[in-house]
C-alpha cells in the first residue's frame, strides 16, 4: 500500500505534466508561435501575463498605456491561454477597419450577451447586416431634424433647473451625474418616444447597473475560467451580475411596453405613416414628411416595432436587443464626451470664451432661440468637441476576432487572435499629433485635416462597423454644450490631468469630478 508521500509525488508528477502539456498546447501551435514573435511585456508559462492584468482596474489601465508606449506600434500579452494583440498605428487600423471580412467582435463581447444579447453592437454576419439596414434610416438627416426639437427641449429644461439652483449662488455640480441624467432623458425621449419621470429612482438604478456591468465585464475579461456563464453565475460576482441584469432589462422592457401600448391605443395609425419599401433582403425606411408625423415624432423604437409587424426578422427579443443596445450606447458614450468636453472648456478659459463668442453671435441672429440650423453653425464648438474626443474618446478601445489570417503592416496575425484597437493611444501618437496632450481645437481646421492620416482619428470607429449614431451624438453634444456656454461661465474645480481613469465599457473617471457654473447676467 502506497504511503501519503508516494501519492503526493505521483500527484505532483501528473500536475507538472499537465501544466507542460497545457503550455505547449497553447504556445506550440501555429497561433501561439506567431503571437510569441510579436513584442510585448514579459510573460510566464501557463499564467501568461496574469501578474500584470489580475490587478486593480486603475493599474490595468496604466499597464495597457505603458505597454503601448514601450512596444510601439504593436504589442501582445497573454491572458492565460488567450492571445491578445493591441494595435495603435493608423496603417494597421486602416487594414483592419476597412475589411469586410474581419468584422466579428472578439470573445470579450460574449460577456455582454447576457445583457445585450445579439444587438447591433455584438452581432455579426447576416444578422448584423440585416439589423444595420433596418436601423440606419433612423439616423438620416431628416430624422435628426425631428430629434433636434427634443434635444433642445431637454437642454432648455436643464438650463432652467440650473438657473433655479443659481438663485442662491454659483452652482457646484457633480459633472457625471448631471450629464448622464441629461443624456438618458434625451435618448429615451428622442429615440424611444418615452418620457422618464424625473423623480423616479429607476434612472439612478439603471445607471448604477450599467457601471456594475462594466466592472464585471473587465473582471471576467482577465479571468478565462469565468468564461462559462453557468460557472460564473455561482460566484458572488455572478449574483451581482444577475441583479444588475434584472434592473437593466426591467428598465428597457418598461420602455418597450409603454410604446407598444401607445400604438395599440392609436390602432397603429402612426406606425402606418412609415412609407416602407422593404423586403427581407433589403430593408429601408422612407419617412413621409407631413404635419401628423412631425407632431408625433416617430422614434427609433417605432421603426423597430414597425419592422417587427412587417415580418422582417425582428421579433420581440430582437426589439429588446436593440433597445438595450441603444439606450446604453446612446446615453453613456455621449455622457462621457460631455463630461470631458465641459471639463476641458472649464480648464481652458480662452477656448471657452471663443466658443461662447461664436454661440452668442449665432443665437443673436435668431432672438437667442436655438434650432438645428443654429446648432449646425457652431463650427468652432464642434472643433472643441472633436478635440475632446481625440484626447478622451468615449470608447477607448474596441476588439475584434481575427476570422482569417491577417497581414497588417507591422505584424502577421493568425486566425483566432484577439485583436484590440487602443483608440486612446492612436489619438495621442506624437508621430501624427504634435504635442499630443495639449488641448487645441484648431487641429480640426480644414487645412490641418487635409493630409492627416484618415485612421489617426477614429472616435466613432471606422469602416463598415463605424458608429451608426455619430451624427446624432454630435448634434446632442453641440446643443447641450452650446446652451450651457450661452448661459453660464464654466469654472474648473478639478483639472483633467488629475482625473484618474478606469477601463470600462466607456472611458470612466475613477472618482467624482465637480465643475462650477456661474450664471451670465443678461
C-alpha positions as CSV (number, residue, x, y, z in Angstrom):
1,X,0.0,0.0,0.0
2,X,1.4,3.3,-1.1
3,X,2.2,5.9,1.6
4,X,1.0,9.5,1.5
5,X,4.4,10.8,0.3
6,X,4.2,8.5,-2.7
7,X,0.7,9.6,-3.6
8,X,1.7,13.2,-3.3
9,X,4.7,12.6,-5.6
10,X,2.5,10.9,-8.2
11,X,0.0,13.8,-8.0
12,X,2.8,16.3,-8.3
13,X,4.2,14.5,-11.3
14,X,0.9,14.5,-13.2
15,X,0.2,18.1,-12.2
16,X,3.5,19.2,-13.7
17,X,3.0,17.0,-16.8
18,X,-0.5,18.6,-17.3
19,X,0.9,22.1,-17.0
20,X,3.7,21.3,-19.5
21,X,1.2,19.8,-22.0
22,X,-1.1,22.8,-21.4
23,X,1.8,25.2,-22.1
24,X,2.7,23.5,-25.3
25,X,-0.9,23.2,-26.5
26,X,-1.0,27.0,-26.3
27,X,2.4,28.2,-27.3
28,X,3.4,25.2,-29.6
29,X,0.7,25.8,-32.1
30,X,0.9,28.0,-35.2
31,X,-1.2,30.6,-33.4
32,X,1.0,30.6,-30.3
33,X,4.2,30.6,-32.2
34,X,3.1,33.5,-34.4
35,X,1.9,35.6,-31.4
36,X,5.1,35.0,-29.5
37,X,7.0,36.7,-32.3
38,X,5.2,39.9,-31.5
39,X,7.0,42.1,-28.9
40,X,5.3,42.6,-25.5
41,X,5.8,42.6,-21.8
42,X,7.4,39.5,-20.2
43,X,5.1,36.6,-19.7
44,X,5.4,33.3,-17.8
45,X,4.5,29.7,-18.7
46,X,0.9,28.8,-18.0
47,X,-0.2,32.1,-16.4
48,X,1.0,34.3,-19.3
49,X,0.7,38.0,-18.1
50,X,-1.5,37.1,-15.2
51,X,0.7,39.1,-12.8
52,X,0.2,42.2,-14.9
53,X,-3.6,42.0,-15.6
54,X,-5.0,40.5,-12.4
55,X,-4.7,43.9,-10.7
56,X,-7.0,46.8,-9.7
57,X,-8.7,48.3,-12.8
58,X,-6.7,51.5,-12.5
59,X,-3.5,49.6,-12.5
60,X,-4.7,47.6,-15.5
61,X,-5.3,50.9,-17.3
62,X,-1.7,52.0,-16.7
63,X,-0.4,48.6,-17.8
64,X,-2.1,49.0,-21.1
65,X,-0.9,52.5,-21.7
66,X,2.7,51.6,-20.6
67,X,2.8,48.5,-22.9
68,X,1.6,50.6,-25.8
69,X,4.4,53.0,-25.4
70,X,7.1,50.5,-24.6
71,X,6.4,48.2,-27.5
72,X,5.1,50.7,-30.1
73,X,3.4,50.2,-32.6
74,X,2.1,46.7,-31.7
75,X,2.2,44.7,-28.5
76,X,0.9,41.4,-27.3
77,X,0.1,39.8,-24.0
78,X,-1.4,36.5,-22.8
79,X,-4.5,36.2,-20.7
80,X,-3.6,32.6,-19.6
81,X,-4.2,30.8,-23.0
82,X,-5.8,33.8,-24.8
83,X,-3.5,35.7,-27.2
84,X,-4.3,39.4,-27.2
85,X,-2.7,41.8,-29.6
86,X,-3.0,45.6,-29.2
87,X,-2.5,47.9,-32.2
88,X,-2.4,51.7,-32.4
89,X,-0.7,52.6,-35.7
90,X,-3.2,54.1,-38.3
91,X,-1.8,52.0,-41.1
92,X,-2.8,48.8,-39.2
93,X,-6.1,50.3,-38.2
94,X,-6.9,51.1,-41.9
95,X,-6.2,47.5,-42.9
96,X,-8.4,46.1,-40.2
97,X,-11.3,48.5,-40.1
98,X,-11.6,48.7,-43.9
99,X,-12.0,45.0,-44.1
100,X,-15.4,43.4,-44.8
101,X,-14.2,40.1,-43.5
102,X,-12.7,40.6,-40.1
103,X,-15.8,42.4,-38.6
104,X,-16.6,39.8,-35.9
105,X,-16.3,41.2,-32.4
106,X,-13.9,39.3,-30.1
107,X,-14.9,36.8,-27.4
108,X,-14.8,39.7,-24.8
109,X,-18.1,40.9,-26.2
110,X,-19.6,37.5,-25.2
111,X,-19.6,38.9,-21.7
112,X,-22.2,41.4,-22.9
113,X,-24.5,38.8,-24.3
114,X,-26.4,38.3,-21.0
115,X,-27.3,42.0,-21.3
116,X,-27.4,43.0,-24.9
117,X,-27.7,39.5,-26.5
118,X,-27.1,40.0,-30.2
119,X,-27.9,43.6,-30.8
120,X,-26.1,45.8,-33.3
121,X,-23.1,46.2,-31.1
122,X,-22.5,42.5,-30.5
123,X,-24.0,40.7,-33.5
124,X,-22.2,39.7,-36.7
125,X,-22.7,38.1,-40.1
126,X,-26.1,38.3,-41.8
127,X,-27.9,39.2,-38.6
128,X,-25.7,42.3,-38.2
129,X,-26.1,43.3,-41.8
130,X,-29.9,43.0,-41.7
131,X,-30.2,44.9,-38.5
132,X,-27.9,47.6,-39.8
133,X,-30.1,48.1,-42.9
134,X,-33.2,48.3,-40.8
135,X,-31.8,50.8,-38.2
136,X,-29.7,53.1,-40.4
137,X,-32.7,55.3,-41.6
138,X,-33.5,56.2,-38.0
139,X,-30.3,58.4,-38.1
140,X,-30.8,60.0,-41.5
141,X,-30.7,63.8,-41.6
142,X,-34.4,64.3,-41.9
143,X,-34.9,62.3,-38.6
144,X,-32.1,64.3,-36.9
145,X,-34.2,67.4,-37.6
146,X,-37.1,65.7,-35.8
147,X,-34.9,64.7,-32.9
148,X,-33.3,68.1,-32.6
149,X,-36.5,69.7,-31.2
150,X,-36.5,67.3,-28.3
151,X,-32.8,67.7,-27.7
152,X,-33.3,71.5,-27.5
153,X,-36.2,71.0,-25.1
154,X,-34.0,68.8,-22.8
155,X,-31.3,71.5,-22.9
156,X,-33.7,74.2,-22.0
157,X,-35.1,72.2,-19.1
158,X,-31.5,71.7,-17.8
159,X,-30.7,75.4,-18.2
160,X,-33.9,76.4,-16.3
161,X,-33.1,73.9,-13.5
162,X,-29.5,75.2,-13.2
163,X,-30.7,78.9,-13.1
164,X,-33.1,78.0,-10.4
165,X,-30.2,76.5,-8.4
166,X,-28.1,79.6,-9.1
167,X,-30.5,81.9,-7.4
168,X,-28.8,81.1,-4.1
169,X,-25.3,81.4,-5.6
170,X,-22.9,79.8,-8.1
171,X,-23.7,76.2,-8.9
172,X,-21.3,73.4,-7.9
173,X,-22.3,70.3,-9.9
174,X,-21.1,66.7,-9.8
175,X,-20.5,66.5,-13.5
176,X,-21.2,62.9,-14.4
177,X,-24.5,62.8,-12.6
178,X,-25.6,66.0,-14.4
179,X,-24.7,64.9,-17.9
180,X,-25.7,61.3,-17.7
181,X,-29.2,62.3,-16.5
182,X,-29.4,64.6,-19.4
183,X,-28.3,62.0,-22.0
184,X,-30.5,59.2,-20.5
185,X,-33.6,61.5,-20.7
186,X,-32.7,62.6,-24.2
187,X,-32.2,59.1,-25.7
188,X,-35.4,57.9,-24.1
189,X,-37.5,60.8,-25.4
190,X,-36.0,61.1,-28.8
191,X,-35.2,57.6,-29.9
192,X,-37.6,55.6,-27.7
193,X,-40.6,58.0,-27.5
194,X,-40.8,57.7,-23.8
195,X,-40.6,60.5,-21.2
196,X,-38.9,59.5,-18.0
197,X,-40.1,60.6,-14.6
198,X,-37.5,62.9,-13.1
199,X,-38.4,61.8,-9.6
200,X,-38.2,58.1,-10.4
201,X,-35.3,56.3,-8.8
202,X,-35.3,53.8,-11.7
203,X,-32.9,56.1,-13.6
204,X,-30.3,56.0,-10.9
205,X,-30.7,52.2,-10.5
206,X,-30.3,51.8,-14.3
207,X,-27.1,54.0,-14.4
208,X,-25.6,52.2,-11.4
209,X,-26.3,48.9,-13.0
210,X,-24.5,50.0,-16.2
211,X,-21.5,50.8,-14.1
212,X,-21.7,47.5,-12.3
213,X,-21.9,45.6,-15.6
214,X,-18.8,47.5,-16.8
215,X,-16.8,46.4,-13.7
216,X,-18.0,42.8,-14.1
217,X,-17.1,42.9,-17.8
218,X,-13.4,43.6,-17.0
219,X,-13.4,41.2,-14.0
220,X,-14.3,38.4,-16.4
221,X,-12.2,39.6,-19.3
222,X,-9.0,38.8,-17.4
223,X,-10.2,35.6,-15.9
224,X,-10.8,32.9,-18.6
225,X,-12.0,30.4,-16.0
226,X,-15.2,32.5,-15.7
227,X,-15.9,32.4,-19.4
228,X,-18.7,29.9,-18.8
229,X,-21.9,31.7,-17.8
230,X,-23.1,28.9,-15.6
231,X,-19.9,28.6,-13.6
232,X,-19.8,32.4,-13.2
233,X,-23.4,32.5,-12.0
234,X,-22.4,30.5,-9.0
235,X,-19.9,33.2,-7.8
236,X,-20.7,36.4,-5.8
237,X,-19.9,38.5,-8.9
238,X,-22.2,36.3,-10.9
239,X,-25.0,37.1,-8.4
240,X,-24.2,40.8,-8.7
241,X,-24.5,40.5,-12.5
242,X,-27.9,38.8,-12.2
243,X,-29.1,41.6,-10.0
244,X,-27.8,44.3,-12.5
245,X,-29.3,42.5,-15.5
246,X,-32.7,42.3,-13.8
247,X,-32.6,46.1,-13.3
248,X,-31.4,46.8,-16.9
249,X,-33.9,44.6,-18.6
250,X,-36.8,45.8,-16.5
251,X,-35.9,49.4,-17.4
252,X,-36.0,48.8,-21.2
253,X,-38.9,46.3,-21.0
254,X,-41.0,49.0,-19.5
255,X,-40.0,51.5,-22.3
256,X,-41.0,49.0,-25.0
257,X,-44.2,48.1,-23.2
258,X,-45.3,51.7,-22.9
259,X,-44.5,52.4,-26.6
260,X,-46.4,49.4,-27.8
261,X,-49.4,50.3,-25.7
262,X,-49.3,53.8,-27.2
263,X,-49.6,52.2,-30.7
264,X,-52.3,49.9,-29.6
265,X,-54.3,52.8,-28.2
266,X,-53.9,54.6,-31.5
267,X,-54.7,51.5,-33.5
268,X,-51.2,51.6,-35.0
269,X,-52.1,54.5,-37.3
270,X,-48.9,56.4,-36.7
271,X,-46.8,53.3,-37.5
272,X,-48.6,53.1,-40.8
273,X,-47.3,56.6,-41.6
274,X,-44.0,55.0,-42.3
275,X,-43.7,54.6,-46.1
276,X,-41.7,51.4,-46.5
277,X,-40.1,49.7,-49.4
278,X,-38.9,46.7,-47.5
279,X,-38.0,43.1,-48.3
280,X,-36.2,40.5,-46.3
281,X,-33.1,41.0,-48.4
282,X,-33.1,44.8,-48.5
283,X,-34.7,46.8,-45.8
284,X,-35.1,50.6,-46.0
285,X,-37.5,53.1,-44.5
286,X,-38.5,56.3,-46.1
287,X,-40.4,58.7,-43.8
288,X,-43.1,60.9,-45.4
289,X,-43.0,64.4,-44.3
290,X,-46.4,65.7,-43.1
291,X,-47.7,67.5,-40.1
292,X,-49.1,64.5,-38.4
293,X,-45.7,62.8,-38.5
294,X,-43.9,65.8,-37.1
295,X,-46.4,66.2,-34.3
296,X,-46.0,62.7,-33.1
297,X,-42.2,62.4,-33.6
298,X,-42.0,58.8,-34.6
299,X,-38.9,57.4,-32.9
300,X,-36.2,54.8,-33.4
301,X,-38.3,52.3,-31.3
302,X,-41.3,52.9,-33.6
303,X,-39.1,51.8,-36.5
304,X,-38.2,48.6,-34.7
305,X,-41.9,47.9,-33.9
306,X,-42.9,48.6,-37.5
307,X,-40.2,46.3,-38.8
308,X,-41.4,43.6,-36.5
309,X,-45.0,43.9,-37.7
310,X,-43.8,43.7,-41.3
311,X,-42.1,40.3,-40.6
312,X,-38.6,41.5,-41.3
313,X,-36.9,39.1,-38.9
314,X,-37.2,41.3,-35.8
315,X,-39.2,39.7,-33.1
316,X,-39.8,40.9,-29.5
317,X,-36.4,39.6,-28.4
318,X,-34.8,41.4,-31.3
319,X,-36.6,44.7,-30.4
320,X,-35.3,44.4,-26.8
321,X,-31.8,43.6,-28.0
322,X,-31.6,46.9,-30.0
323,X,-33.4,49.0,-27.3
324,X,-30.9,47.7,-24.7
325,X,-28.0,48.5,-27.0
326,X,-29.1,52.0,-28.0
327,X,-30.3,53.1,-24.6
328,X,-26.9,52.1,-23.2
329,X,-24.8,53.4,-26.1
330,X,-26.9,56.5,-26.7
331,X,-26.6,57.8,-23.2
332,X,-23.3,56.5,-21.7
333,X,-20.9,57.3,-24.5
334,X,-22.4,60.8,-25.0
335,X,-22.4,61.5,-21.3
336,X,-18.6,60.8,-21.1
337,X,-18.0,63.1,-24.1
338,X,-20.0,65.8,-22.4
339,X,-18.1,65.2,-19.2
340,X,-14.6,65.7,-20.7
341,X,-15.6,68.5,-23.1
342,X,-17.1,70.5,-20.3
343,X,-14.1,69.9,-18.1
344,X,-11.7,70.9,-20.8
345,X,-13.6,74.1,-21.6
346,X,-13.7,75.0,-17.9
347,X,-10.0,74.5,-17.7
348,X,-9.1,76.5,-20.9
349,X,-10.8,79.9,-20.4
350,X,-9.6,81.3,-23.7
351,X,-11.1,78.4,-25.7
352,X,-14.3,78.6,-23.7
353,X,-14.6,82.4,-24.4
354,X,-14.0,81.9,-28.1
355,X,-16.7,79.1,-28.3
356,X,-19.1,81.3,-26.3
357,X,-18.5,84.3,-28.6
358,X,-19.4,82.1,-31.6
359,X,-22.5,80.8,-29.9
360,X,-23.7,84.2,-28.8
361,X,-23.2,85.6,-32.3
362,X,-25.2,82.8,-33.9
363,X,-28.0,82.9,-31.5
364,X,-28.3,86.7,-31.6
365,X,-29.5,86.4,-35.1
366,X,-32.4,84.3,-34.0
367,X,-33.5,86.2,-30.9
368,X,-31.5,83.9,-28.6
369,X,-33.6,80.9,-29.8
370,X,-31.8,77.7,-30.7
371,X,-32.8,75.5,-33.6
372,X,-30.9,72.8,-35.5
373,X,-30.0,75.5,-38.1
374,X,-28.2,77.5,-35.4
375,X,-26.6,74.4,-33.9
376,X,-25.1,73.4,-37.2
377,X,-23.4,76.8,-37.4
378,X,-21.4,76.2,-34.1
379,X,-18.3,75.2,-36.1
380,X,-15.7,76.2,-33.5
381,X,-17.7,74.4,-30.8
382,X,-17.7,71.3,-33.0
383,X,-13.9,71.5,-33.2
384,X,-13.7,71.8,-29.4
385,X,-15.8,68.6,-29.1
386,X,-13.7,66.7,-31.7
387,X,-10.5,67.7,-29.9
388,X,-12.0,66.5,-26.6
389,X,-12.9,63.2,-28.3
390,X,-9.3,62.9,-29.5
391,X,-7.9,63.2,-26.0
392,X,-10.7,61.3,-24.3
393,X,-12.5,59.0,-26.8
394,X,-15.7,57.8,-25.1
395,X,-14.9,54.3,-26.2
396,X,-11.1,54.0,-25.6
397,X,-10.7,50.5,-27.2
398,X,-12.6,48.1,-29.4
399,X,-11.9,44.5,-30.0
400,X,-12.2,42.1,-33.0
401,X,-11.7,38.4,-33.6
402,X,-9.3,37.6,-36.4
403,X,-11.6,35.4,-38.5
404,X,-8.9,34.6,-41.1
405,X,-5.2,35.1,-41.3
406,X,-4.5,38.8,-41.4
407,X,-1.3,40.6,-42.5
408,X,-1.0,44.0,-41.0
409,X,1.7,46.5,-41.8
410,X,3.6,45.8,-38.6
411,X,2.8,42.1,-37.8
412,X,1.1,38.9,-39.0
413,X,-1.9,37.7,-37.1
414,X,-3.2,34.1,-37.5
415,X,-6.8,33.2,-37.4
416,X,-8.1,33.2,-33.8
417,X,-6.2,36.2,-32.5
418,X,-8.0,38.6,-30.2
419,X,-7.1,42.0,-31.7
420,X,-7.7,45.2,-29.7
421,X,-7.5,48.7,-31.2
422,X,-6.4,51.1,-28.5
423,X,-8.1,54.2,-29.7
424,X,-6.9,56.4,-26.9
425,X,-3.3,55.6,-27.8
426,X,-4.0,56.1,-31.5
427,X,-5.2,59.6,-30.7
428,X,-2.2,60.5,-28.7
429,X,0.5,59.2,-31.1
430,X,3.1,62.0,-31.4
431,X,4.0,60.8,-34.8
432,X,0.6,62.0,-36.0
433,X,-0.4,64.5,-33.4
434,X,2.3,67.1,-32.4
435,X,2.2,67.9,-28.7
436,X,-0.5,65.3,-28.4
437,X,-1.5,66.0,-24.8
438,X,-2.3,69.7,-25.5
439,X,-6.0,70.6,-26.0
440,X,-6.1,72.5,-29.3
441,X,-9.4,72.6,-31.2
442,X,-7.7,74.2,-34.2
443,X,-6.2,70.8,-35.0
444,X,-9.6,70.3,-36.8
445,X,-9.4,73.3,-39.1
446,X,-9.9,72.1,-42.7
447,X,-6.4,72.9,-43.8
448,X,-4.9,70.9,-40.9
449,X,-7.2,67.9,-41.5
450,X,-6.1,67.7,-45.1
451,X,-3.2,65.3,-45.4
452,X,-3.7,63.8,-42.0
453,X,-4.0,60.0,-41.9
454,X,-7.7,59.2,-42.0
455,X,-7.3,56.5,-39.4
456,X,-5.4,58.6,-37.0
457,X,-8.7,59.8,-35.6
458,X,-11.4,57.2,-35.0
459,X,-13.6,58.2,-32.0
460,X,-16.6,56.5,-33.7
461,X,-14.5,53.6,-35.1
462,X,-14.3,53.3,-38.9
463,X,-15.2,51.2,-41.9
464,X,-18.4,49.1,-42.2
465,X,-18.8,48.8,-38.4
466,X,-18.5,52.5,-37.6
467,X,-20.9,54.1,-35.1
468,X,-24.3,54.4,-36.6
469,X,-25.3,57.3,-34.3
470,X,-22.4,59.6,-34.6
471,X,-24.3,62.5,-36.2
472,X,-27.0,62.2,-33.6
473,X,-24.3,62.3,-30.9
474,X,-22.6,65.3,-32.3
475,X,-26.0,67.1,-32.6
476,X,-26.7,66.4,-28.9
477,X,-23.2,67.4,-27.8
478,X,-23.3,70.7,-29.6
479,X,-26.8,71.6,-28.5
480,X,-26.2,70.9,-24.8
481,X,-22.8,72.5,-24.5
482,X,-24.0,75.4,-26.7
483,X,-26.8,76.0,-24.2
484,X,-24.5,75.8,-21.2
485,X,-21.9,78.2,-22.6
486,X,-24.6,80.7,-23.7
487,X,-26.0,80.9,-20.1
488,X,-23.0,80.1,-17.8
489,X,-19.3,80.6,-17.3
490,X,-17.6,77.3,-16.5
491,X,-15.0,77.2,-13.7
492,X,-12.9,74.1,-13.1
493,X,-12.9,72.6,-9.6
494,X,-10.5,69.8,-10.9
495,X,-8.3,69.7,-14.0
496,X,-8.3,66.9,-16.4
497,X,-4.7,66.0,-15.6
498,X,-5.8,65.0,-12.1
499,X,-8.7,62.8,-13.3
500,X,-7.9,59.2,-12.7
501,X,-9.2,56.8,-15.4
502,X,-10.7,53.4,-15.2
503,X,-11.1,50.9,-18.1
504,X,-14.7,50.3,-18.6
505,X,-17.2,49.8,-21.4
506,X,-16.7,53.5,-21.9
507,X,-14.0,55.8,-20.6
508,X,-14.8,56.3,-16.9
509,X,-13.4,58.6,-14.1
510,X,-12.4,56.7,-11.0
511,X,-13.9,59.4,-8.7
512,X,-16.5,62.2,-8.7
513,X,-15.5,65.3,-10.5
514,X,-17.1,68.7,-10.0
515,X,-17.5,71.9,-12.0
516,X,-18.7,75.3,-11.1
517,X,-21.3,77.1,-13.2
518,X,-21.6,80.9,-12.9
519,X,-24.8,82.4,-14.5
520,X,-24.2,85.0,-17.2
521,X,-26.1,88.2,-16.4
522,X,-28.0,89.5,-19.5
